[in-house]
């Protein structure tokens, strides 16, 4: 659903002059929120390989489940892009993540956007003091904000599966390495950063924090 609606909105903006592309970030954030509430209680809402790897890096996800999740994430993204090919044909870019600025800056911004996203995810998903029932809104809003600000410059991928599938279908992979590596590094550092700044609940002041 994430790739179908998110990249689908980008394809519509590219191919249909009457479609308002300004809604694309809202659609990305909205579908992420919806899917967190729809299946978060079943799977933990792992739609992003960078998130799965980051949780594994901070020992919040078992190593024996990482490969299965990665296969599911990439397979789901590819199936969504194949659906776009069936519906829209191939005379478009499949919602690709494309650099609009110098490559080094793209890598840095993708790192930062992924860092911020994973920082929020780690907070609402691993800290019992956070308002867990609002996790979908917090995470979806972070995706939307990144898409609004970083999207025009880098595509605001934050997700290797989201970038790989459109790249495969469009046959344009020259900058794919950025969107595979930067989100994984940024997400891992974001998760580690949150773990570093949060303090031990047992040593703190109840649910109000400990700083």
DABELLIN-V936269 format. One record per backbone hydrogen bond with DSSP energy under -0.5 kcal/mol. CO is the residue of the C=O (numbers start at 0). NH is the residue of the N-H. E is the energy in kcal/mol with one decimal. If there is no record, write none. Layout:
BEGIN
((CO & NH & E) (CO & NH & E))
END
This chain:
BEGIN
((0 & 4 & -2.8) (1 & 5 & -2.3) (2 & 6 & -1.2) (2 & 7 & -0.9) (3 & 7 & -0.5) (4 & 8 & -2.0) (5 & 9 & -1.3) (6 & 10 & -2.4) (7 & 11 & -2.3) (8 & 12 & -2.0) (9 & 13 & -1.7) (10 & 14 & -2.6) (11 & 15 & -2.6) (14 & 16 & -0.6) (15 & 18 & -2.2) (18 & 20 & -0.9) (19 & 22 & -1.5) (20 & 23 & -1.6) (22 & 26 & -2.3) (23 & 27 & -2.4) (24 & 28 & -2.5) (25 & 29 & -2.8) (26 & 30 & -2.6) (27 & 31 & -1.7) (28 & 32 & -2.1) (29 & 33 & -2.6) (30 & 34 & -2.3) (31 & 35 & -1.9) (32 & 36 & -2.0) (33 & 37 & -1.9) (34 & 38 & -2.5) (35 & 39 & -1.8) (38 & 41 & -1.4) (38 & 42 & -2.8) (38 & 43 & -0.6) (38 & 44 & -0.7) (39 & 43 & -1.5) (44 & 46 & -1.2) (47 & 50 & -0.6) (47 & 51 & -2.1) (48 & 52 & -2.5) (49 & 53 & -2.1) (50 & 54 & -2.6) (51 & 55 & -2.0) (52 & 56 & -2.2) (53 & 57 & -1.4) (54 & 59 & -3.4) (54 & 60 & -0.6) (55 & 58 & -1.5) (61 & 64 & -1.6) (62 & 65 & -1.1) (62 & 66 & -0.6) (64 & 68 & -1.8) (65 & 69 & -2.5) (66 & 70 & -2.6) (67 & 71 & -2.1) (68 & 72 & -2.7) (69 & 73 & -2.6) (70 & 74 & -2.4) (71 & 75 & -2.7) (72 & 76 & -2.0) (73 & 77 & -2.3) (74 & 78 & -2.5) (75 & 79 & -2.0) (76 & 80 & -2.2) (77 & 81 & -2.4) (78 & 82 & -2.0) (79 & 83 & -1.8) (80 & 84 & -1.9) (81 & 85 & -1.9) (82 & 86 & -2.3) (83 & 87 & -3.4) (84 & 88 & -1.3) (89 & 91 & -1.3) (92 & 95 & -1.2) (95 & 97 & -0.7) (101 & 104 & -0.5) (101 & 105 & -2.0) (102 & 106 & -2.5) (103 & 107 & -2.1) (104 & 108 & -2.7) (105 & 109 & -2.6) (106 & 110 & -2.2) (107 & 111 & -2.5) (108 & 112 & -3.0) (109 & 113 & -2.2) (110 & 114 & -2.4) (111 & 115 & -2.7) (112 & 116 & -2.2) (113 & 117 & -2.6) (114 & 118 & -2.3) (115 & 119 & -1.9) (116 & 120 & -2.5) (117 & 121 & -3.0) (118 & 122 & -1.7) (119 & 123 & -2.5) (120 & 124 & -2.2) (121 & 125 & -1.9) (122 & 126 & -1.4) (125 & 127 & -0.6) (126 & 129 & -1.7) (129 & 131 & -1.6) (130 & 133 & -1.8) (131 & 134 & -1.8) (133 & 137 & -2.6) (134 & 138 & -2.9) (135 & 139 & -2.5) (136 & 140 & -2.4) (137 & 141 & -1.7) (138 & 142 & -2.2) (139 & 143 & -2.4) (140 & 144 & -2.8) (141 & 145 & -2.5) (142 & 146 & -2.4) (143 & 147 & -2.4) (144 & 148 & -2.3) (145 & 149 & -2.7) (145 & 150 & -1.2) (149 & 152 & -1.6) (149 & 153 & -2.5) (149 & 154 & -0.7) (150 & 154 & -1.5) (152 & 99 & -2.8) (152 & 100 & -0.6) (158 & 162 & -1.4) (159 & 163 & -2.6) (160 & 164 & -1.8) (161 & 165 & -0.6) (162 & 166 & -1.6) (163 & 167 & -2.6) (164 & 168 & -2.2) (165 & 169 & -2.2) (166 & 170 & -1.6) (166 & 171 & -1.0) (170 & 172 & -0.7) (172 & 175 & -0.9) (174 & 177 & -1.1) (174 & 178 & -0.9) (175 & 179 & -1.0) (176 & 180 & -2.4) (177 & 181 & -2.1) (179 & 183 & -0.6) (180 & 184 & -2.4) (181 & 185 & -2.9) (182 & 186 & -2.6) (183 & 187 & -2.2) (184 & 188 & -2.3) (185 & 189 & -2.3) (186 & 190 & -2.4) (187 & 191 & -2.2) (188 & 192 & -2.7) (189 & 193 & -2.1) (190 & 194 & -2.1) (191 & 195 & -1.7) (192 & 196 & -2.3) (193 & 197 & -2.3) (199 & 202 & -1.0) (200 & 203 & -1.4) (203 & 205 & -0.7) (204 & 207 & -1.4) (205 & 208 & -0.6) (208 & 204 & -2.1))
END
